[in-house]
Amino acid sequence: SQQGEEDPQALSIQEGENATMNCSYKTSINNLQWYRQNSGRGLVHLILIRSNEREKHSGRLRVTLDTSKKSSSLLITASRAADTASYFCATDDNQAGTALIFGKGTTLSVSS
Amino acid sequence: DVKVTQSSRYLVKRTGEKVFLECVQDMDHENMFWYRQDPGLGLRLIYFSYDVKMKEKGDIPEGYSVSREKKERFSLILESASTNQTSMYLCASSLQPYNEQFFGPGTRLTVL
């Protein structure tokens, strides 16, 4: 299946800094979602952005979507140690079926 | 709050054993999913179900089967466990196929 590809694979920053993760995908989509996974746990939904939206905010999270470039970015502002986790983008696939397709994730490490 | 529970957090089985992984959700969701997660490979969809007694193969259904006799319960079955099925198994549910998915805590299965 087509996948979203997150970039970078790993990111290490200091508390208080901003973290930016990118996701690229290959097919047209209805929406794109971002999830967080703390070590050894299930995924938690963070935010959903629809194909007709360009930017969305939720607390310290800012997501952008550029459908012409088939890419999205997740910005976490003023990072905290508790933001240490893996972050995944997930897309639907208009042509393929009825399930989301997840990328391989970006591992974020925030040190205090 | 949606709650998705999985029958075990950790499971150790022998090669050749039949293994049942149970998943229960309490929000009357139509759609349920089973993924496996391996380092460097991200989440891969095994099977999903969009209604009771309905199932669809995902990307990697070989060696697995599923059962959905009741709306709230989706079981993953390893007919004859093999060492290459050692993995983290994640169950999820959603109201609509492309909507936010709610994940269980995961089952880390080791096949010896």
Contacts between the chains, C-beta under 8 A, distances in Angstrom:
chain1	res1	chain2	res2	distance
A	1	B	45	7.6
A	1	B	59	5.3
A	3	B	42	7.2
A	30	B	98	5.8
A	31	B	98	6.3
A	33	B	100	6.7
A	35	B	101	7.9
A	35	B	103	8.0
A	40	B	88	7.9
A	40	B	106	7.2
A	40	B	108	7.4
A	41	B	105	5.9
A	41	B	106	6.5
A	42	B	4	7.5
A	42	B	90	5.8
A	42	B	92	7.8
A	42	B	103	3.5
A	42	B	104	5.3
A	42	B	105	5.0
A	42	B	106	5.2
A	43	B	43	7.8
A	43	B	90	7.1
A	43	B	92	7.5
A	43	B	101	7.5
A	43	B	103	4.5
A	44	B	103	7.1
A	45	B	100	4.5
A	45	B	101	6.7
A	45	B	102	7.2
A	48	B	99	7.6
A	48	B	100	6.1
A	88	B	42	7.2
A	88	B	43	7.1
A	90	B	101	7.7
A	92	B	97	7.5
A	92	B	98	4.0
A	97	B	56	7.1
A	98	B	31	7.6
A	98	B	48	7.4
A	98	B	50	6.2
A	98	B	56	7.3
A	98	B	97	3.8
A	98	B	98	7.4
A	99	B	33	6.6
A	99	B	45	5.5
A	99	B	48	5.2
A	99	B	56	7.7
A	99	B	58	6.5
A	99	B	97	6.6
A	100	B	97	8.0
A	100	B	98	6.6
A	100	B	101	6.4
A	101	B	45	7.9
A	102	B	35	7.7
A	102	B	42	5.6
A	102	B	43	4.1
A	103	B	42	6.1
A	104	B	40	7.0
A	104	B	41	6.9
A	104	B	42	3.6
A	105	B	42	5.9
